[in-house]
Amino acid sequence: MKLVPLFDKVVIQHIEANETTASGIFLPSSAQEKPQMAKVVAVGEGGVIDGKEINMIVKTGDTVLYSKYAGSEFKIEGESYVIIRQSDILAKVE
């Protein structure tokens, strides 16, 4: 199945956080914060949204940081994805 986001939407997939601290202490998943770094899986085409021209800056394969409570989570074929607006992306990681 292929995800094709519409307008200014971006499909991202979380990058798993480390399960141990720098000093080697194991952190159970309940103690870990929700990761805010993700890989871009698919990007919408942009266009005119609410009277403004939106050009898509991110592209498939980019690693991004995004707002903590942004987007909607979905599980498709056993994989977890989040669909967010491009404006919820705070930075690209290079």
PDB file of N, CA, C and O in Angstrom, chain B, residues numbered from 101:
ATOM      1  N   MET B 101       0.846  -1.174   0.000  1.00  0.00           N
ATOM      2  CA  MET B 101       0.000   0.000   0.000  1.00  0.00           C
ATOM      3  C   MET B 101       0.892   1.239   0.000  1.00  0.00           C
ATOM      4  O   MET B 101       1.895   1.284   0.713  1.00  0.00           O
ATOM      5  N   LYS B 102       0.533   2.234  -0.791  1.00  0.00           N
ATOM      6  CA  LYS B 102       1.304   3.466  -0.887  1.00  0.00           C
ATOM      7  C   LYS B 102       0.497   4.613  -0.294  1.00  0.00           C
ATOM      8  O   LYS B 102      -0.670   4.793  -0.641  1.00  0.00           O
ATOM      9  N   LEU B 103       1.104   5.383   0.590  1.00  0.00           N
ATOM     10  CA  LEU B 103       0.451   6.555   1.180  1.00  0.00           C
ATOM     11  C   LEU B 103       0.736   7.773   0.304  1.00  0.00           C
ATOM     12  O   LEU B 103       1.889   8.044  -0.029  1.00  0.00           O
ATOM     13  N   VAL B 104      -0.305   8.500  -0.065  1.00  0.00           N
ATOM     14  CA  VAL B 104      -0.161   9.710  -0.871  1.00  0.00           C
ATOM     15  C   VAL B 104      -0.858  10.847  -0.127  1.00  0.00           C
ATOM     16  O   VAL B 104      -2.080  10.971  -0.199  1.00  0.00           O
ATOM     17  N   PRO B 105      -0.090  11.683   0.591  1.00  0.00           N
ATOM     18  CA  PRO B 105      -0.705  12.777   1.342  1.00  0.00           C
ATOM     19  C   PRO B 105      -1.223  13.861   0.405  1.00  0.00           C
ATOM     20  O   PRO B 105      -0.717  14.031  -0.705  1.00  0.00           O
ATOM     21  N   LEU B 106      -2.227  14.583   0.858  1.00  0.00           N
ATOM     22  CA  LEU B 106      -2.833  15.655   0.071  1.00  0.00           C
ATOM     23  C   LEU B 106      -2.343  17.018   0.539  1.00  0.00           C
ATOM     24  O   LEU B 106      -1.975  17.199   1.700  1.00  0.00           O
ATOM     25  N   PHE B 107      -2.346  17.965  -0.378  1.00  0.00           N
ATOM     26  CA  PHE B 107      -2.045  19.371  -0.122  1.00  0.00           C
ATOM     27  C   PHE B 107      -0.722  19.558   0.621  1.00  0.00           C
ATOM     28  O   PHE B 107       0.326  19.178   0.099  1.00  0.00           O
ATOM     29  N   ASP B 108      -0.743  20.137   1.834  1.00  0.00           N
ATOM     30  CA  ASP B 108       0.493  20.444   2.572  1.00  0.00           C
ATOM     31  C   ASP B 108       0.807  19.401   3.635  1.00  0.00           C
ATOM     32  O   ASP B 108       1.534  19.691   4.585  1.00  0.00           O
ATOM     33  N   LYS B 109       0.282  18.214   3.494  1.00  0.00           N
ATOM     34  CA  LYS B 109       0.495  17.154   4.486  1.00  0.00           C
ATOM     35  C   LYS B 109       1.789  16.387   4.204  1.00  0.00           C
ATOM     36  O   LYS B 109       2.217  16.254   3.058  1.00  0.00           O
ATOM     37  N   VAL B 110       2.399  15.887   5.285  1.00  0.00           N
ATOM     38  CA  VAL B 110       3.631  15.119   5.205  1.00  0.00           C
ATOM     39  C   VAL B 110       3.452  13.863   6.050  1.00  0.00           C
ATOM     40  O   VAL B 110       2.994  13.941   7.190  1.00  0.00           O
ATOM     41  N   VAL B 111       3.811  12.706   5.500  1.00  0.00           N
ATOM     42  CA  VAL B 111       3.759  11.452   6.242  1.00  0.00           C
ATOM     43  C   VAL B 111       5.151  11.193   6.785  1.00  0.00           C
ATOM     44  O   VAL B 111       6.129  11.180   6.038  1.00  0.00           O
ATOM     45  N   ILE B 112       5.234  10.985   8.109  1.00  0.00           N
ATOM     46  CA  ILE B 112       6.529  10.733   8.744  1.00  0.00           C
ATOM     47  C   ILE B 112       6.470   9.438   9.545  1.00  0.00           C
ATOM     48  O   ILE B 112       5.393   8.952   9.892  1.00  0.00           O
ATOM     49  N   GLN B 113       7.638   8.896   9.829  1.00  0.00           N
ATOM     50  CA  GLN B 113       7.750   7.695  10.655  1.00  0.00           C
ATOM     51  C   GLN B 113       8.816   7.969  11.708  1.00  0.00           C
ATOM     52  O   GLN B 113       9.928   8.396  11.396  1.00  0.00           O
ATOM     53  N   HIS B 114       8.451   7.714  12.961  1.00  0.00           N
ATOM     54  CA  HIS B 114       9.362   7.983  14.082  1.00  0.00           C
ATOM     55  C   HIS B 114      10.683   7.250  13.909  1.00  0.00           C
ATOM     56  O   HIS B 114      10.733   6.123  13.416  1.00  0.00           O
ATOM     57  N   ILE B 115      11.748   7.919  14.326  1.00  0.00           N
ATOM     58  CA  ILE B 115      13.052   7.275  14.437  1.00  0.00           C
ATOM     59  C   ILE B 115      13.152   6.829  15.887  1.00  0.00           C
ATOM     60  O   ILE B 115      13.008   7.640  16.803  1.00  0.00           O
ATOM     61  N   GLU B 116      13.397   5.554  16.094  1.00  0.00           N
ATOM     62  CA  GLU B 116      13.408   4.994  17.448  1.00  0.00           C
ATOM     63  C   GLU B 116      14.449   5.677  18.323  1.00  0.00           C
ATOM     64  O   GLU B 116      15.570   5.931  17.884  1.00  0.00           O
ATOM     65  N   ALA B 117      14.073   5.972  19.562  1.00  0.00           N
ATOM     66  CA  ALA B 117      14.965   6.596  20.534  1.00  0.00           C
ATOM     67  C   ALA B 117      15.870   5.535  21.152  1.00  0.00           C
ATOM     68  O   ALA B 117      15.554   4.346  21.141  1.00  0.00           O
ATOM     69  N   ASN B 118      16.987   5.983  21.684  1.00  0.00           N
ATOM     70  CA  ASN B 118      17.883   5.063  22.370  1.00  0.00           C
ATOM     71  C   ASN B 118      17.212   4.492  23.604  1.00  0.00           C
ATOM     72  O   ASN B 118      16.489   5.199  24.307  1.00  0.00           O
ATOM     73  N   GLU B 119      17.448   3.208  23.872  1.00  0.00           N
ATOM     74  CA  GLU B 119      16.852   2.576  25.045  1.00  0.00           C
ATOM     75  C   GLU B 119      17.766   2.634  26.257  1.00  0.00           C
ATOM     76  O   GLU B 119      17.402   2.175  27.339  1.00  0.00           O
ATOM     77  N   THR B 120      18.954   3.199  26.075  1.00  0.00           N
ATOM     78  CA  THR B 120      19.876   3.349  27.206  1.00  0.00           C
ATOM     79  C   THR B 120      20.388   4.785  27.237  1.00  0.00           C
ATOM     80  O   THR B 120      20.436   5.471  26.216  1.00  0.00           O
ATOM     81  N   THR B 121      20.764   5.215  28.424  1.00  0.00           N
ATOM     82  CA  THR B 121      21.336   6.551  28.566  1.00  0.00           C
ATOM     83  C   THR B 121      22.801   6.504  28.165  1.00  0.00           C
ATOM     84  O   THR B 121      23.345   5.432  27.899  1.00  0.00           O
ATOM     85  N   ALA B 122      23.442   7.674  28.122  1.00  0.00           N
ATOM     86  CA  ALA B 122      24.857   7.734  27.769  1.00  0.00           C
ATOM     87  C   ALA B 122      25.713   6.943  28.749  1.00  0.00           C
ATOM     88  O   ALA B 122      26.771   6.434  28.380  1.00  0.00           O
ATOM     89  N   SER B 123      25.261   6.838  29.996  1.00  0.00           N
ATOM     90  CA  SER B 123      26.029   6.092  31.004  1.00  0.00           C
ATOM     91  C   SER B 123      25.687   4.605  31.019  1.00  0.00           C
ATOM     92  O   SER B 123      26.250   3.854  31.816  1.00  0.00           O
ATOM     93  N   GLY B 124      24.760   4.162  30.140  1.00  0.00           N
ATOM     94  CA  GLY B 124      24.459   2.744  30.024  1.00  0.00           C
ATOM     95  C   GLY B 124      23.246   2.260  30.803  1.00  0.00           C
ATOM     96  O   GLY B 124      23.007   1.055  30.875  1.00  0.00           O
ATOM     97  N   ILE B 125      22.476   3.170  31.387  1.00  0.00           N
ATOM     98  CA  ILE B 125      21.287   2.770  32.154  1.00  0.00           C
ATOM     99  C   ILE B 125      20.148   2.490  31.183  1.00  0.00           C
ATOM    100  O   ILE B 125      19.857   3.314  30.316  1.00  0.00           O
ATOM    101  N   PHE B 126      19.497   1.330  31.320  1.00  0.00           N
ATOM    102  CA  PHE B 126      18.379   0.936  30.465  1.00  0.00           C
ATOM    103  C   PHE B 126      17.131   1.717  30.844  1.00  0.00           C
ATOM    104  O   PHE B 126      16.791   1.823  32.023  1.00  0.00           O
ATOM    105  N   LEU B 127      16.446   2.265  29.837  1.00  0.00           N
ATOM    106  CA  LEU B 127      15.191   2.993  30.058  1.00  0.00           C
ATOM    107  C   LEU B 127      14.035   2.195  29.463  1.00  0.00           C
ATOM    108  O   LEU B 127      14.017   1.953  28.256  1.00  0.00           O
ATOM    109  N   PRO B 128      13.073   1.783  30.284  1.00  0.00           N
ATOM    110  CA  PRO B 128      11.904   1.097  29.717  1.00  0.00           C
ATOM    111  C   PRO B 128      11.100   2.067  28.859  1.00  0.00           C
ATOM    112  O   PRO B 128      11.195   3.281  29.044  1.00  0.00           O
ATOM    113  N   SER B 129      10.312   1.548  27.926  1.00  0.00           N
ATOM    114  CA  SER B 129       9.570   2.411  27.000  1.00  0.00           C
ATOM    115  C   SER B 129       8.633   3.372  27.722  1.00  0.00           C
ATOM    116  O   SER B 129       8.366   4.461  27.214  1.00  0.00           O
ATOM    117  N   SER B 130       8.130   2.996  28.893  1.00  0.00           N
ATOM    118  CA  SER B 130       7.231   3.886  29.635  1.00  0.00           C
ATOM    119  C   SER B 130       7.965   5.115  30.173  1.00  0.00           C
ATOM    120  O   SER B 130       7.329   6.132  30.451  1.00  0.00           O
ATOM    121  N   ALA B 131       9.285   5.042  30.325  1.00  0.00           N
ATOM    122  CA  ALA B 131      10.056   6.164  30.850  1.00  0.00           C
ATOM    123  C   ALA B 131      10.645   7.032  29.742  1.00  0.00           C
ATOM    124  O   ALA B 131      11.186   8.104  30.014  1.00  0.00           O
ATOM    125  N   GLN B 132      10.544   6.576  28.500  1.00  0.00           N
ATOM    126  CA  GLN B 132      11.103   7.339  27.389  1.00  0.00           C
ATOM    127  C   GLN B 132      10.102   8.367  26.893  1.00  0.00           C
ATOM    128  O   GLN B 132       8.894   8.133  26.893  1.00  0.00           O
ATOM    129  N   GLU B 133      10.629   9.511  26.468  1.00  0.00           N
ATOM    130  CA  GLU B 133       9.769  10.523  25.878  1.00  0.00           C
ATOM    131  C   GLU B 133       9.432  10.130  24.445  1.00  0.00           C
ATOM    132  O   GLU B 133      10.200   9.432  23.784  1.00  0.00           O
ATOM    133  N   LYS B 134       8.286  10.581  23.981  1.00  0.00           N
ATOM    134  CA  LYS B 134       7.890  10.341  22.597  1.00  0.00           C
ATOM    135  C   LYS B 134       8.921  11.023  21.694  1.00  0.00           C
ATOM    136  O   LYS B 134       9.209  12.205  21.882  1.00  0.00           O
ATOM    137  N   PRO B 135       9.474  10.311  20.729  1.00  0.00           N
ATOM    138  CA  PRO B 135      10.501  10.927  19.879  1.00  0.00           C
ATOM    139  C   PRO B 135       9.907  12.024  19.005  1.00  0.00           C
ATOM    140  O   PRO B 135       8.768  11.919  18.549  1.00  0.00           O
ATOM    141  N   GLN B 136      10.679  13.068  18.779  1.00  0.00           N
ATOM    142  CA  GLN B 136      10.228  14.162  17.938  1.00  0.00           C
ATOM    143  C   GLN B 136      11.058  14.240  16.668  1.00  0.00           C
ATOM    144  O   GLN B 136      10.963  15.210  15.915  1.00  0.00           O
ATOM    145  N   MET B 137      11.877  13.210  16.429  1.00  0.00           N
ATOM    146  CA  MET B 137      12.666  13.139  15.216  1.00  0.00           C
ATOM    147  C   MET B 137      12.064  12.037  14.358  1.00  0.00           C
ATOM    148  O   MET B 137      11.734  10.958  14.851  1.00  0.00           O
ATOM    149  N   ALA B 138      11.926  12.321  13.074  1.00  0.00           N
ATOM    150  CA  ALA B 138      11.273  11.356  12.197  1.00  0.00           C
ATOM    151  C   ALA B 138      11.845  11.438  10.794  1.00  0.00           C
ATOM    152  O   ALA B 138      12.486  12.416  10.410  1.00  0.00           O
ATOM    153  N   LYS B 139      11.590  10.373  10.040  1.00  0.00           N
ATOM    154  CA  LYS B 139      11.985  10.321   8.638  1.00  0.00           C
ATOM    155  C   LYS B 139      10.747  10.590   7.795  1.00  0.00           C
ATOM    156  O   LYS B 139       9.674  10.053   8.070  1.00  0.00           O
ATOM    157  N   VAL B 140      10.896  11.422   6.770  1.00  0.00           N
ATOM    158  CA  VAL B 140       9.787  11.745   5.874  1.00  0.00           C
ATOM    159  C   VAL B 140       9.576  10.582   4.910  1.00  0.00           C
ATOM    160  O   VAL B 140      10.500  10.170   4.207  1.00  0.00           O
ATOM    161  N   VAL B 141       8.346  10.055   4.884  1.00  0.00           N
ATOM    162  CA  VAL B 141       7.995   8.913   4.047  1.00  0.00           C
ATOM    163  C   VAL B 141       7.329   9.363   2.747  1.00  0.00           C
ATOM    164  O   VAL B 141       7.581   8.786   1.689  1.00  0.00           O
ATOM    165  N   ALA B 142       6.484  10.388   2.822  1.00  0.00           N
ATOM    166  CA  ALA B 142       5.787  10.898   1.642  1.00  0.00           C
ATOM    167  C   ALA B 142       5.429  12.360   1.865  1.00  0.00           C
ATOM    168  O   ALA B 142       5.242  12.799   3.000  1.00  0.00           O
ATOM    169  N   VAL B 143       5.335  13.115   0.763  1.00  0.00           N
ATOM    170  CA  VAL B 143       5.065  14.550   0.836  1.00  0.00           C
ATOM    171  C   VAL B 143       3.950  14.900  -0.143  1.00  0.00           C
ATOM    172  O   VAL B 143       3.941  14.428  -1.280  1.00  0.00           O
ATOM    173  N   GLY B 144       3.007  15.735   0.307  1.00  0.00           N
ATOM    174  CA  GLY B 144       1.941  16.215  -0.568  1.00  0.00           C
ATOM    175  C   GLY B 144       2.487  17.179  -1.619  1.00  0.00           C
ATOM    176  O   GLY B 144       3.672  17.513  -1.613  1.00  0.00           O
ATOM    177  N   GLU B 145       1.616  17.618  -2.514  1.00  0.00           N
ATOM    178  CA  GLU B 145       2.040  18.482  -3.621  1.00  0.00           C
ATOM    179  C   GLU B 145       2.025  19.966  -3.286  1.00  0.00           C
ATOM    180  O   GLU B 145       2.517  20.774  -4.073  1.00  0.00           O
ATOM    181  N   GLY B 146       1.477  20.342  -2.146  1.00  0.00           N
ATOM    182  CA  GLY B 146       1.358  21.763  -1.822  1.00  0.00           C
ATOM    183  C   GLY B 146       0.178  22.354  -2.563  1.00  0.00           C
ATOM    184  O   GLY B 146      -0.847  21.691  -2.725  1.00  0.00           O
ATOM    185  N   GLY B 147       0.307  23.594  -3.015  1.00  0.00           N
ATOM    186  CA  GLY B 147      -0.774  24.248  -3.753  1.00  0.00           C
ATOM    187  C   GLY B 147      -1.327  25.421  -2.980  1.00  0.00           C
ATOM    188  O   GLY B 147      -0.704  25.898  -2.031  1.00  0.00           O
ATOM    189  N   VAL B 148      -2.497  25.889  -3.382  1.00  0.00           N
ATOM    190  CA  VAL B 148      -3.132  27.027  -2.727  1.00  0.00           C
ATOM    191  C   VAL B 148      -4.007  26.504  -1.591  1.00  0.00           C
ATOM    192  O   VAL B 148      -4.965  25.764  -1.815  1.00  0.00           O
ATOM    193  N   ILE B 149      -3.660  26.902  -0.372  1.00  0.00           N
ATOM    194  CA  ILE B 149      -4.389  26.476   0.817  1.00  0.00           C
ATOM    195  C   ILE B 149      -4.759  27.721   1.606  1.00  0.00           C
ATOM    196  O   ILE B 149      -3.888  28.509   1.974  1.00  0.00           O
ATOM    197  N   ASP B 150      -6.037  27.897   1.863  1.00  0.00           N
ATOM    198  CA  ASP B 150      -6.553  29.076   2.560  1.00  0.00           C
ATOM    199  C   ASP B 150      -6.078  30.376   1.903  1.00  0.00           C
ATOM    200  O   ASP B 150      -5.770  31.347   2.593  1.00  0.00           O
ATOM    201  N   GLY B 151      -6.021  30.389   0.576  1.00  0.00           N
ATOM    202  CA  GLY B 151      -5.645  31.586  -0.164  1.00  0.00           C
ATOM    203  C   GLY B 151      -4.156  31.848  -0.245  1.00  0.00           C
ATOM    204  O   GLY B 151      -3.748  32.868  -0.800  1.00  0.00           O
ATOM    205  N   LYS B 152      -3.328  30.958   0.293  1.00  0.00           N
ATOM    206  CA  LYS B 152      -1.873  31.142   0.257  1.00  0.00           C
ATOM    207  C   LYS B 152      -1.244  30.023  -0.562  1.00  0.00           C
ATOM    208  O   LYS B 152      -1.666  28.869  -0.483  1.00  0.00           O
ATOM    209  N   GLU B 153      -0.233  30.375  -1.347  1.00  0.00           N
ATOM    210  CA  GLU B 153       0.509  29.381  -2.125  1.00  0.00           C
ATOM    211  C   GLU B 153       1.498  28.679  -1.196  1.00  0.00           C
ATOM    212  O   GLU B 153       2.346  29.331  -0.587  1.00  0.00           O
ATOM    213  N   ILE B 154       1.394  27.360  -1.086  1.00  0.00           N
ATOM    214  CA  ILE B 154       2.286  26.571  -0.228  1.00  0.00           C
ATOM    215  C   ILE B 154       3.230  25.766  -1.106  1.00  0.00           C
ATOM    216  O   ILE B 154       2.795  24.926  -1.894  1.00  0.00           O
ATOM    217  N   ASN B 155       4.529  26.029  -0.965  1.00  0.00           N
ATOM    218  CA  ASN B 155       5.550  25.247  -1.656  1.00  0.00           C
ATOM    219  C   ASN B 155       6.134  24.258  -0.665  1.00  0.00           C
ATOM    220  O   ASN B 155       6.471  24.631   0.459  1.00  0.00           O
ATOM    221  N   MET B 156       6.257  23.022  -1.062  1.00  0.00           N
ATOM    222  CA  MET B 156       6.781  21.988  -0.166  1.00  0.00           C
ATOM    223  C   MET B 156       8.304  22.081  -0.122  1.00  0.00           C
ATOM    224  O   MET B 156       8.976  22.038  -1.153  1.00  0.00           O
ATOM    225  N   ILE B 157       8.826  22.209   1.084  1.00  0.00           N
ATOM    226  CA  ILE B 157      10.267  22.368   1.300  1.00  0.00           C
ATOM    227  C   ILE B 157      10.915  21.028   1.610  1.00  0.00           C
ATOM    228  O   ILE B 157      12.040  20.770   1.182  1.00  0.00           O
ATOM    229  N   VAL B 158      10.216  20.170   2.352  1.00  0.00           N
ATOM    230  CA  VAL B 158      10.774  18.864   2.699  1.00  0.00           C
ATOM    231  C   VAL B 158      10.537  17.879   1.558  1.00  0.00           C
ATOM    232  O   VAL B 158       9.640  18.067   0.737  1.00  0.00           O
ATOM    233  N   LYS B 159      11.351  16.829   1.519  1.00  0.00           N
ATOM    234  CA  LYS B 159      11.176  15.795   0.510  1.00  0.00           C
ATOM    235  C   LYS B 159      11.327  14.426   1.147  1.00  0.00           C
ATOM    236  O   LYS B 159      11.849  14.304   2.255  1.00  0.00           O
ATOM    237  N   THR B 160      10.881  13.417   0.461  1.00  0.00           N
ATOM    238  CA  THR B 160      10.961  12.046   0.952  1.00  0.00           C
ATOM    239  C   THR B 160      12.415  11.709   1.288  1.00  0.00           C
ATOM    240  O   THR B 160      13.331  11.993   0.517  1.00  0.00           O
ATOM    241  N   GLY B 161      12.599  11.100   2.450  1.00  0.00           N
ATOM    242  CA  GLY B 161      13.945  10.712   2.896  1.00  0.00           C
ATOM    243  C   GLY B 161      14.578  11.687   3.868  1.00  0.00           C
ATOM    244  O   GLY B 161      15.549  11.335   4.538  1.00  0.00           O
ATOM    245  N   ASP B 162      14.051  12.920   3.967  1.00  0.00           N
ATOM    246  CA  ASP B 162      14.591  13.901   4.915  1.00  0.00           C
ATOM    247  C   ASP B 162      14.353  13.443   6.344  1.00  0.00           C
ATOM    248  O   ASP B 162      13.376  12.749   6.627  1.00  0.00           O
ATOM    249  N   THR B 163      15.247  13.832   7.241  1.00  0.00           N
ATOM    250  CA  THR B 163      15.059  13.631   8.669  1.00  0.00           C
ATOM    251  C   THR B 163      14.668  14.981   9.245  1.00  0.00           C
ATOM    252  O   THR B 163      15.332  15.987   8.994  1.00  0.00           O
ATOM    253  N   VAL B 164      13.578  15.001  10.027  1.00  0.00           N
ATOM    254  CA  VAL B 164      13.038  16.265  10.527  1.00  0.00           C
ATOM    255  C   VAL B 164      12.746  16.206  12.022  1.00  0.00           C
ATOM    256  O   VAL B 164      12.582  15.133  12.602  1.00  0.00           O
ATOM    257  N   LEU B 165      12.686  17.390  12.628  1.00  0.00           N
ATOM    258  CA  LEU B 165      12.185  17.563  13.987  1.00  0.00           C
ATOM    259  C   LEU B 165      10.829  18.228  13.858  1.00  0.00           C
ATOM    260  O   LEU B 165      10.661  19.144  13.054  1.00  0.00           O
ATOM    261  N   TYR B 166       9.848  17.772  14.650  1.00  0.00           N
ATOM    262  CA  TYR B 166       8.500  18.314  14.525  1.00  0.00           C
ATOM    263  C   TYR B 166       7.901  18.592  15.894  1.00  0.00           C
ATOM    264  O   TYR B 166       8.392  18.106  16.912  1.00  0.00           O
ATOM    265  N   SER B 167       6.833  19.382  15.904  1.00  0.00           N
ATOM    266  CA  SER B 167       6.162  19.760  17.145  1.00  0.00           C
ATOM    267  C   SER B 167       5.681  18.530  17.896  1.00  0.00           C
ATOM    268  O   SER B 167       5.219  17.566  17.287  1.00  0.00           O
ATOM    269  N   LYS B 168       5.790  18.564  19.205  1.00  0.00           N
ATOM    270  CA  LYS B 168       5.512  17.412  20.056  1.00  0.00           C
ATOM    271  C   LYS B 168       4.101  16.854  19.911  1.00  0.00           C
ATOM    272  O   LYS B 168       3.931  15.635  19.868  1.00  0.00           O
ATOM    273  N   TYR B 169       3.104  17.697  19.837  1.00  0.00           N
ATOM    274  CA  TYR B 169       1.721  17.216  19.815  1.00  0.00           C
ATOM    275  C   TYR B 169       1.075  17.349  18.438  1.00  0.00           C
ATOM    276  O   TYR B 169      -0.151  17.374  18.327  1.00  0.00           O
ATOM    277  N   ALA B 170       1.881  17.434  17.406  1.00  0.00           N
ATOM    278  CA  ALA B 170       1.371  17.627  16.054  1.00  0.00           C
ATOM    279  C   ALA B 170       0.930  16.311  15.424  1.00  0.00           C
ATOM    280  O   ALA B 170       1.444  15.241  15.749  1.00  0.00           O
ATOM    281  N   GLY B 171      -0.028  16.418  14.523  1.00  0.00           N
ATOM    282  CA  GLY B 171      -0.380  15.312  13.649  1.00  0.00           C
ATOM    283  C   GLY B 171      -1.332  14.277  14.203  1.00  0.00           C
ATOM    284  O   GLY B 171      -1.789  14.343  15.344  1.00  0.00           O
ATOM    285  N   SER B 172      -1.607  13.318  13.341  1.00  0.00           N
ATOM    286  CA  SER B 172      -2.483  12.198  13.669  1.00  0.00           C
ATOM    287  C   SER B 172      -1.722  10.907  13.404  1.00  0.00           C
ATOM    288  O   SER B 172      -1.098  10.743  12.356  1.00  0.00           O
ATOM    289  N   GLU B 173      -1.781   9.992  14.368  1.00  0.00           N
ATOM    290  CA  GLU B 173      -1.069   8.725  14.235  1.00  0.00           C
ATOM    291  C   GLU B 173      -1.950   7.675  13.590  1.00  0.00           C
ATOM    292  O   GLU B 173      -3.144   7.585  13.875  1.00  0.00           O
ATOM    293  N   PHE B 174      -1.342   6.877  12.709  1.00  0.00           N
ATOM    294  CA  PHE B 174      -2.042   5.797  12.026  1.00  0.00           C
ATOM    295  C   PHE B 174      -1.160   4.563  11.996  1.00  0.00           C
ATOM    296  O   PHE B 174       0.066   4.664  11.979  1.00  0.00           O
ATOM    297  N   LYS B 175      -1.786   3.412  11.989  1.00  0.00           N
ATOM    298  CA  LYS B 175      -1.072   2.154  11.845  1.00  0.00           C
ATOM    299  C   LYS B 175      -1.585   1.497  10.574  1.00  0.00           C
ATOM    300  O   LYS B 175      -2.773   1.194  10.462  1.00  0.00           O
ATOM    301  N   ILE B 176      -0.691   1.276   9.615  1.00  0.00           N
ATOM    302  CA  ILE B 176      -1.059   0.673   8.343  1.00  0.00           C
ATOM    303  C   ILE B 176      -0.124  -0.496   8.073  1.00  0.00           C
ATOM    304  O   ILE B 176       1.098  -0.347   8.047  1.00  0.00           O
ATOM    305  N   GLU B 177      -0.724  -1.659   7.875  1.00  0.00           N
ATOM    306  CA  GLU B 177       0.022  -2.888   7.624  1.00  0.00           C
ATOM    307  C   GLU B 177       1.116  -3.107   8.670  1.00  0.00           C
ATOM    308  O   GLU B 177       2.236  -3.493   8.336  1.00  0.00           O
ATOM    309  N   GLY B 178       0.783  -2.860   9.931  1.00  0.00           N
ATOM    310  CA  GLY B 178       1.711  -3.105  11.031  1.00  0.00           C
ATOM    311  C   GLY B 178       2.750  -2.020  11.266  1.00  0.00           C
ATOM    312  O   GLY B 178       3.521  -2.119  12.221  1.00  0.00           O
ATOM    313  N   GLU B 179       2.799  -0.997  10.437  1.00  0.00           N
ATOM    314  CA  GLU B 179       3.751   0.099  10.586  1.00  0.00           C
ATOM    315  C   GLU B 179       3.031   1.332  11.118  1.00  0.00           C
ATOM    316  O   GLU B 179       1.896   1.605  10.728  1.00  0.00           O
ATOM    317  N   SER B 180       3.687   2.083  12.012  1.00  0.00           N
ATOM    318  CA  SER B 180       3.100   3.306  12.568  1.00  0.00           C
ATOM    319  C   SER B 180       3.584   4.523  11.793  1.00  0.00           C
ATOM    320  O   SER B 180       4.777   4.667  11.523  1.00  0.00           O
ATOM    321  N   TYR B 181       2.649   5.392  11.440  1.00  0.00           N
ATOM    322  CA  TYR B 181       2.953   6.620  10.715  1.00  0.00           C
ATOM    323  C   TYR B 181       2.248   7.778  11.401  1.00  0.00           C
ATOM    324  O   TYR B 181       1.272   7.586  12.125  1.00  0.00           O
ATOM    325  N   VAL B 182       2.759   8.989  11.163  1.00  0.00           N
ATOM    326  CA  VAL B 182       2.116  10.211  11.639  1.00  0.00           C
ATOM    327  C   VAL B 182       1.951  11.119  10.423  1.00  0.00           C
ATOM    328  O   VAL B 182       2.885  11.294   9.641  1.00  0.00           O
ATOM    329  N   ILE B 183       0.766  11.693  10.270  1.00  0.00           N
ATOM    330  CA  ILE B 183       0.529  12.649   9.189  1.00  0.00           C
ATOM    331  C   ILE B 183       0.421  14.033   9.826  1.00  0.00           C
ATOM    332  O   ILE B 183      -0.426  14.275  10.685  1.00  0.00           O
ATOM    333  N   ILE B 184       1.308  14.943   9.382  1.00  0.00           N
ATOM    334  CA  ILE B 184       1.365  16.301   9.924  1.00  0.00           C
ATOM    335  C   ILE B 184       1.314  17.309   8.785  1.00  0.00           C
ATOM    336  O   ILE B 184       1.478  16.953   7.618  1.00  0.00           O
ATOM    337  N   ARG B 185       1.088  18.555   9.132  1.00  0.00           N
ATOM    338  CA  ARG B 185       1.183  19.644   8.153  1.00  0.00           C
ATOM    339  C   ARG B 185       2.650  20.045   8.064  1.00  0.00           C
ATOM    340  O   ARG B 185       3.395  19.914   9.035  1.00  0.00           O
ATOM    341  N   GLN B 186       3.057  20.525   6.916  1.00  0.00           N
ATOM    342  CA  GLN B 186       4.445  20.966   6.768  1.00  0.00           C
ATOM    343  C   GLN B 186       4.788  22.050   7.790  1.00  0.00           C
ATOM    344  O   GLN B 186       5.931  22.124   8.239  1.00  0.00           O
ATOM    345  N   SER B 187       3.825  22.889   8.165  1.00  0.00           N
ATOM    346  CA  SER B 187       4.073  23.970   9.117  1.00  0.00           C
ATOM    347  C   SER B 187       4.391  23.451  10.527  1.00  0.00           C
ATOM    348  O   SER B 187       4.898  24.205  11.357  1.00  0.00           O
ATOM    349  N   ASP B 188       4.097  22.163  10.806  1.00  0.00           N
ATOM    350  CA  ASP B 188       4.427  21.568  12.106  1.00  0.00           C
ATOM    351  C   ASP B 188       5.865  21.075  12.169  1.00  0.00           C
ATOM    352  O   ASP B 188       6.342  20.679  13.233  1.00  0.00           O
ATOM    353  N   ILE B 189       6.560  21.097  11.030  1.00  0.00           N
ATOM    354  CA  ILE B 189       7.957  20.692  11.006  1.00  0.00           C
ATOM    355  C   ILE B 189       8.794  21.889  11.438  1.00  0.00           C
ATOM    356  O   ILE B 189       8.681  22.977  10.873  1.00  0.00           O
ATOM    357  N   LEU B 190       9.635  21.674  12.446  1.00  0.00           N
ATOM    358  CA  LEU B 190      10.429  22.755  13.015  1.00  0.00           C
ATOM    359  C   LEU B 190      11.775  22.918  12.323  1.00  0.00           C
ATOM    360  O   LEU B 190      12.262  24.038  12.171  1.00  0.00           O
ATOM    361  N   ALA B 191      12.387  21.797  11.895  1.00  0.00           N
ATOM    362  CA  ALA B 191      13.714  21.859  11.278  1.00  0.00           C
ATOM    363  C   ALA B 191      14.022  20.572  10.542  1.00  0.00           C
ATOM    364  O   ALA B 191      13.472  19.512  10.841  1.00  0.00           O
ATOM    365  N   LYS B 192      14.920  20.691   9.568  1.00  0.00           N
ATOM    366  CA  LYS B 192      15.474  19.510   8.903  1.00  0.00           C
ATOM    367  C   LYS B 192      16.796  19.184   9.604  1.00  0.00           C
ATOM    368  O   LYS B 192      17.537  20.084  10.002  1.00  0.00           O
ATOM    369  N   VAL B 193      17.077  17.907   9.745  1.00  0.00           N
ATOM    370  CA  VAL B 193      18.330  17.480  10.366  1.00  0.00           C
ATOM    371  C   VAL B 193      19.258  17.041   9.244  1.00  0.00           C
ATOM    372  O   VAL B 193      18.920  16.156   8.458  1.00  0.00           O
ATOM    373  N   GLU B 194      20.430  17.663   9.174  1.00  0.00           N
ATOM    374  CA  GLU B 194      21.391  17.313   8.113  1.00  0.00           C
ATOM    375  C   GLU B 194      22.645  16.719   8.696  1.00  0.00           C
ATOM    376  O   GLU B 194      23.562  16.365   7.955  1.00  0.00           O
TER     377      GLU B 194
END
